[in-house]
Amino acid sequence: MVWFGVVMLNEKYSGKKIKIFKKDHFLKWGTFVGSDDKFVFIKTSNGVEGIAKDEIERIVLVDNDE
């Protein structure tokens, strides 16, 4: 797995699976869709969800073999 800061994740990672952590606790995982100034958007089993960037401590890119 590769760690990314919130601002480093961009459209070239669209379609990649990510895990989102809040203060060293796992928050959500899904497929990265995109981001704007305030949110990171991921596709989960519940549809597309926006997670506020100020809630995110780190984002981890999940390797395909995990």
PyMOL commands that set and color helices and strands:
alter all, ss='L'
color gray80, all
select helices_A, chain A and resi 6-8+11-13+53-55
alter helices_A, ss='H'
color red, helices_A
select strands_A, chain A and resi 2-4+17-22+25-35+39-44+47-52+58-61
alter strands_A, ss='S'
color yellow, strands_A
deselect
rebuild
show_as cartoon
